[in-house]
Every structure is written in structure tokens, then in C-alpha cells.
Amino acid sequence: MLDKPEAKPLTLELMKNFFRRREISSKPLRNDSIGSLGLIQHSRPSHLPAKTLAEEIKHQKQHHEILESVRKRETREENERKKKREVRLKEEEQLLIDSRLWTNEILPNFKELKSSKEVKDLWWRGLPPSIRGRVWRLGISNRLDIGDHIYNNCLNDVRENINHEFLVAITLDVSRTFPALCVFQENGPLNEPLRSVLAAYCVYRPDVGYVQGMSFIGAVLTLNMEPNDAFICFSNLLDNPCHRAAFTLNQTQMNVYYKVYTTALFTNLPKVHAHFVSSGLSPDFYLLDWVYTIYAKAMPLDVACRVWDIFVRDGDEFLFRTALGVLNLYQGELLDMDFVRAAQFLTKLPENLQASQLFESIASMRVCDGGVSFQEVVDKVSRESRLDQCNGVFS
């Protein structure tokens, strides 16, 4: 009878080799290379010095901590996604309710209800996209009494005279308007309608002609209504006092608006006002572009449309309240910026700008107080400016 071989003691090294072989055989690698998690989870390859038991325990602990951290992060992110889905669902449900209310109750009785507190509050919340164009058409008063026949006559003039000087500038600008949407670029579905609206306006108002920035106003309207209606709204919007001064390059009148705005900036945001004065950032460096495009160029389109909603409701004053709201929302960042950085920042606002945050900021801003209308404030400053000029002439 043969003697049994002497049993070797199960040393620490043998134990580690045993577990290492079992790990490698039971958990094959999916790729030729492994990441940092794999280096912690698996023992070292055989051609490297083996880990000590202390290292093995330490790395396993680190591995579990990393996994736990990943699990917590994924849980947190999933909870955030869930909350966003819930918020979005509530918003969609509210939009559906609001759309029905506008369609069935308010629009048929718009003239009687538009000034009521209930409708104004509903309006502030944002117009449902499905009825936005209809509300804008009703809210933008057709003071010029433009009919479809005027639009058609202007278009016929454009077709008969293809050598109009403004057509080259319009063609270039339209293709560069909201490029991310791809609908206004050459061969895009809204390229021709937008060019028609802008060209017809140039024929209708040859004294104004085409000014860079008009394409953004025309584009927002064309996105929300038919070209003939967009032309009517476009022509009336540009006949508002502020836009008329801006697009006819009436610098004297624009200086009045700048003065009204600067006074409101000093009253509402004295720190921002002082910083802008010290850095030389005057309103014409950023406010004029905002006015030209009604914020369509500077803001994400969905947020700009919310601004348009209330601009249609409240008129020119809201252009300046919005400007104050933007500066209030970002004043922490702006106070740390020099002239160049601030001007660049205000030219194109962050893509993550949220309408809810902006409107909360706007709500705390005031341009006029004491029951005085915006136009009354403008007229008062205009009279004072003329008086100052006269005094300067006769002094």
C-alpha cells in the first residue's frame, strides 16, 4: 500500500492563487483592455507581483465604494429624470387645458376679455403654441388697416421688378436666420414665405427699407402664422414708436429710450448700473440688438416666444422690463465681467436660459411707477431733452 502524499499546508499564497484562478475563469473579460474598476476588482496578472492581503482588502473596499457611488449617482439622476418627466407632463396637461380655454372661451370674446385680470394672468403664464399665432394676430392691433390685397400688390411689385436692391440683403439674411431650425435656409420650407414678407414690407415702406435684424422678427411671425398675416403683424409691429425709431435710425428718439432705460436700470439694479458705467458698457451695445429682434436672436427661441407673448400684450414697455429681468437674472456673473466679456455674453444669452426663471426675474422689475404709463414717461423725458437742447443753444 502506497503512502499518501504529505498534504501541503494551505498557505496564503496558494489561497490567493486559487481565488485568482476562480475569478479569472468565472468572470471573463469582455474587452481586451479593462478599466479602473477592473483593476480594482481583479487580482494582478501572474507576471506581476501578487497583491498583499492588505492591498486586496483595500482595493476590494475601494471597488465597493466606487460601485456604491455609481449606484447613488444613477439613482439620483433617475430621480431627477423622473421629476423632469413629471414636470413636463404637468406642463403639457396645463397647456392642453389652457389651449381649450383660449379656443373655446377667450378667442371668441377676445375684445371683451383681453384686459381682464384672469386673462392677463393666463397670458403671463405663456400662450400654448397651438394658438399662439391666433392670439398674436388679435393682440397686434392693425392700426395701419392693412388688408391682404396690400400684401398681394406688394408681392406683385417684387415679382415684376426682380432688381430691387433690398432683395440681395434679404436673401443673405434669411438663409442665416435661425440656422439650427433649417427651415429658413435655401430650399427650406419657410425660406420663400419669409423672403416674401420682408420684400413686400420694403415695397410697402420704401422710406424704411430693409434693415438687418428684421429677418428675425419676420421669422418668428412666419413660424406662427401664414405669410399674409405675418406681413400685417410685421408692418404694424415696426410702426410701434420704439421700433419705428430703431429701424428709421432716429438716434434722437433712441437716446430718449436709452435714458428711460438707464434710469430704470439705476433704480432697479444700482450695482449693475455702476459696473456698466465704470466698464463703459452703454445700452446701445446690447439693448439695441434686443429691441431690433425682440430678443429672438439673443435667447433660445422658446424663451423668446414667451417674451413675445407679453410684448404683444403690454407693448414697448415690456422690451425694457425684459432687459432689466435679464440683467437681474445674471447680475452675479455680469459683475465679474469686463466690457468685452459682458458684451459678448449679452449678445448671445446661455442656451440653458429657462423661461420660468426669466419671468420670475422680470416680475420684480419696474420701468414705470405710480400709475404713469410708459409712453407718458417717454414723452416727459423727450420734452426734457428738447428743453435741454434749447437751453444749450441759447446759453
Buried (B, 14 or more C-beta within 10 A) or exposed (E): EEEEEEEEEEEEEEEBBEEBEEEBEEEEEEEEEEEEEBEBBBBBEEEEEBBEEEEBEEBEEBBEEBEEEEEEEEEEEEEEEEEEEEEEEEEEEEBEEBBEBBBEEBBEEBEEBBEEEEBBEBBBBBBBEBBBBBBBBBBBEEEBEBEEEBBEEBBEBBEEEEEBEBBEBBBEBBBEBBEEEEBBBEEBEBBBBBBBBBBBBBBBBEEBBBBEBBBBBBBBBBBBBBBBBBBBBBBBBBBBBBBBBBBBEBEEBBBBBBBBBBBBBBBBBEEBBEBBEEBEBEBEBBBBBBBBBBBBBBBBBEBBBBBBBBBBBBBBBBBBBBBBBBBBBBBEEBBEBEBEEBBEBBEEBEEEBEBEEBBEBBEEBEBBEEEEEBEEBBEEBBEEBEEEEEEEEEE
